[in-house]
């Protein structure tokens, strides 16, 4: 049973990596992002999308932790 779980985990990780790779390869159009007057250099669309995803993945648990701490007080 343990080897089956490892197999499923490995399969899941492979699907995620292949999906991410396909996303990056399909979104190579260069764009310039302007935010609050700051202009970032031209980068592929996939870079900005993946950065937004990573920032969201980092901020979400932090906000959840803060919300759970506030409920305990």
C-alpha positions as a printed Julia matrix, in Angstrom:
73×3 Matrix{Float64}:
  0.0    0.0     0.0
  2.88   2.34    0.79
  4.44   1.85   -2.65
  1.06   2.54   -4.28
  0.8    5.87   -2.44
  4.32   6.77   -3.54
  3.42   5.85   -7.11
  0.33   8.08   -7.01
  2.35  10.94   -5.51
  5.03  10.57   -8.18
  2.38  10.45  -10.91
  0.68  13.54   -9.49
  3.98  15.44   -9.35
  4.83  14.44  -12.92
  1.43  15.68  -14.13
  1.93  19.01  -12.31
  5.45  19.48  -13.71
  4.42  18.6   -17.26
  1.41  20.91  -17.01
  3.61  23.75  -15.78
  6.11  23.13  -18.55
  3.39  23.16  -21.21
  2.0   26.39  -19.72
  5.41  28.08  -19.83
  6.12  26.93  -23.37
  2.71  28.07  -24.64
  2.95  31.56  -23.09
  6.17  33.01  -24.43
  4.73  36.33  -25.66
  6.72  39.25  -24.24
  4.77  41.81  -22.22
  5.67  44.8   -20.09
  3.91  45.15  -16.76
  3.28  48.67  -15.45
  2.15  48.88  -11.83
  1.79  52.14   -9.88
  4.06  53.91  -12.33
  6.78  51.27  -12.15
  7.56  49.61  -15.45
  9.05  46.15  -15.31
 11.23  44.79  -18.13
  9.7   42.75  -20.9
  9.22  39.17  -19.78
  7.08  36.28  -21.02
  3.47  36.2   -19.82
  4.16  32.91  -18.05
  6.72  34.54  -15.74
  4.23  37.1   -14.47
  1.48  34.5   -14.03
  3.75  32.1   -12.15
  5.06  34.93   -9.93
  1.47  35.91   -9.1
  0.71  32.27   -8.28
  3.73  31.96   -5.99
  2.93  35.23   -4.19
 -0.64  34.04   -3.68
  0.56  30.68   -2.38
  2.8   32.48    0.1
  0.26  35.07    1.26
 -2.69  32.68    1.64
 -1.29  30.57    4.5
  0.05  33.68    6.24
 -3.39  35.29    6.22
 -4.95  32.02    7.38
 -2.5   31.86   10.27
 -3.26  35.45   11.26
 -7.02  34.79   11.09
 -6.73  31.67   13.25
 -4.59  33.53   15.82
 -7.17  36.33   16.02
 -9.94  33.8    16.73
 -7.99  32.38   19.67
 -7.65  35.77   21.38
